[in-house]
Amino acid sequence: MNHLRFARPARVLCWLRCRRASRCRRDVETIAALLLLTLWGLAPIAAAAPDVDLHELSWYVHVDLIDAGAGEDLAYWQVVIDASVASGNQLLEGGQGPFDAPCCTRLGRNVSVTTFGTVGDGLDVLDTFTEQNTIAGTGGLGSRAFLIDSINYCGGSAPLSIGCALRPSCSGNGNDDPTLWMIVTVDSFDSETLPMVIVHERGHNACLNHVSNAECQIMQETILIPGLGGCMTASECTDYQAGRTTTASGLECSCFDNGGAILADGTVCTEVTNGLCSGGLCGVFSDAGVQLIAAAAPGTAAGAPPDDALRISALKGEWTTLAQFSPAADDIRGLAYAWDSSTLFGVVPTVGDDSIVTVDPVAGTIISVVGTISNGALEIVSMAYDPGATNSASDDRLLVLEAGGTFGEIRSIDPAGPSSTTLLGSLIWLDTHEFTGLAYDSLQGKLFAATPFGPDGLYEIDLSSCPPSPCTSNQVAGSGQFREDASLSYSPISGMLYLVGTAFTGVRTFYNVIDPTTGASVETLSLDIFTPAGLAAIPEPGFGAGLGLGLLSLVGAALFRRGVDELERTRGATRKGT
Ligand SMILES: [Zn+2]
């Protein structure tokens, strides 16, 4: 019976494409948790949460993918699948901006991953209708997922596809009705899109069709490399949930209320020990205890004036617009948060001199102009905060990049008297107007800049090397994160750099969390679009009040970093596939 169903090409026409990327498999990381019990106890606590609409799948790996000599035994692939499913679940459940309806639904695995096929049977590369039927008929009833090498056929010729799935009509029937299959590929794993491909193909199983608007959507027909998009509409979420395989999963979305809305960031959640909500997801304090304020133009990645304040949940990039900075629609081109004084500073680059302002991080509005930099046609394009070597305010400084001269200049500003600057050194790179992101890692004492320049985009600037000579500045090898409109910030809570920027001539907005010790990012998320111009990492409000220096010393002592593999991407990050 199943074979007859699969024989209808009209129901098997949903596949996902990308061009094969270089094969650079990476081990799946393990993340250690950091528990900060004292701070965690200050947050609001979530009440009853909705049940997870769970999709439990049986996973099969083609036997020809097993290469124990290369470390790729069945256990390896199970780890790959589990990590990719977990990452995909965060795309479903978490928010990625106003377009996205966070969705309380997850994929799971009900039995151990097993192999299928026989050595050399050719089913590791799907080329024909017969092979498709053979795979789809493997494993009996229930929802089944297959990992093979690559796909050239899916209900018809489909070269360079990376996923293929049965798409039934929308019936609202859960409980594995009908029996379903999906196929995903090592090709998508190699191109670091496997989490999105898995949830995309399961979306077809849940009757969803392809969409064409909003690049961040899970159900886009073509996956762009890089970038994992997690956006879905509310109606797609309803259909996705209806495709569940169980009536009572026994799991809860602990960062949702019973109406299906996500809880405020900073709410205590239960799925992770000492967890906090961040954008609808429950994360460990050190990740989820950070929020970001961006100066930006929401709703476009094509460079509109950055006169709005955005609030970004650090865990996976959920964002909302707080307010326009001022009634006069002042643009802000640099933001930095002074942790010791809980002050958010911004730069308004007026036609003549630049204004230093303070910003209310909750309301998103300018509080006051606190200084004027008499720099004429020169303009400050980015800003960072250095708390200094001591707890005294006397060595605090704002670090800024002033562009427009022969060279760009790194200068410092005393937060207590922000109407003058001190030259620290020049930058030899042109055009320094493009060094739009600046962040100071106070733990390592390193200054970083984010740019659109390949291959790595991220620069480290050695302030000890200047003046009188220009500051030594080099790209962080292997980072591979080059962005237009790049904005960068550092959080001493997480010890991580946060990068937002646009790509592909303003079509997409990317979000990365980067380890400053290696320059590596775990993933690149494609968010609902906005054009950033400044970024500042601040503590979640529940943790900000009254913490001050105590917080800094505590997190400094307990800081951990995650071991992430280097991502090696080249400048040629262009639209892939068709
Ligand atoms: Zn598809």
Residues whose N, C-alpha, C, O or C-beta is under 5 A from the ligand:
A	BS01	ZN	C14 W15 L16
